[in-house]
Amino acid sequence: MKASMIERFATWESFLGLLTVAVLAYATLAVPNFATVFNISQAIAGASERALIVLPMVLLIIAREIDLSVASILALCSVVFGVLIREGVSLEVAIAFALLVGVTAGAFNGVLVTYLGLPSLVVTLGTMAMFRGIGYIILGTGSVNEFPDSFTDFGINTLGESPIPWTIVPFLVLAPAFAIMLQQSAIGRRIYALGGSPDTALYAGVRVARIRLCLFIVSGLVCAIASIVFTARLANSRADNAIGLELDVITIVLLGGVSVFGGKGKLTGVFLALILIATLRNVLGLSQIGGDAQGTVIGLLLILSLLMSTTAQRFYSTFQSALTPDRKAGRSSSGRPDTEKTS
């Protein structure tokens, strides 16, 4: 019983939860202005785009894929949206067109990976530059700063009197859907199977190509939604929006316990990692530490997350073996209970 309780709590998610609580407690007690309502609202708003893009990235990495072009898709969709608004297109049509651009960009990545057999790391590294380059071709180095009041209100207002900004609402709507799909549905089991062993999944009847293509399309769509949130929050549409955002997203996913080799991971740990990264960025900002230094810290955290998760898994396996009695005692070599008695 005691060993069972220890096994239940000796997990990466438990450690990450304790670490997140410790960082929040330190920030509340030691960092001036951290616990103010205004700062909490700003911290939540600042994490809105990362929170959204983390959702499809979890699915991709579990399926042994990756999308390095997420920030560039966001920037391209933001540029398209801003240019359409500047040309007098209605807000609804501009949003729909931005979503279409995101889906198209995701499908482009998916086709190259799925049907041409190219590695997603290489493909999305190339499209990361290509999509942002298209944004520069469309808008140049300028920006669009004039948007309808209803749109900018969405970017700055909160839910009633609470500190919760409207920009986090899309994440709050999509997160439960992604969690149910990954943990409770047949498609989630297929994604895990695909990440565990693509060949085995293929022979088991899983439509590997279709799932991969759909995951990249979903990634592009969510990036487009994030572009609307980002543009509303900053009231700014530029081709250089969200540079480096992919580093934060990948760090959050890996720090949350998703295996870089695919097939393992839960959204629970990823949500904790999201809170931790958002808190660290907010604390660094309050301490007058600039974006470049913050990027350095996040990069180091990405490396540490890989080392720590691997070390933690090995330690947990050793710890579990040491605590658990030899359960093979009294069992036959086949692993089944040995019910035969010797005379």
Secondary structure, DSSP 8 states (H G I E B T S, - for coil): -HHHHHHHH-SHHHHHHHHHHHHHHHHHHHSTTTTSHHHHHHHHHHTHHHHHHHHHHHHHHHTT---TTHHHHHHHHHHHHHHHHHTT--HHHHHHHHHHHHHHHHHHHHHHHHTS---HHHHHHHHHHHHHHHHHHHHTT--B----HHHHHHHH-BSTTSS-BGGGHHHHHHHHHHHHHHHHSHHHHHHHHHHH-HHHHHHTT--HHHHHHHHHHHHHHHHHHHHHHHHHHHT-B-TTTTTTHHHHHHHHHHHTT--TTSS---HHHHHHHHHHHHHHHHHHHHTT--HHHHHHHHHHHHHHHHHHHHHHHHHHHHHHHHHS--TTTTB-TTSSB------
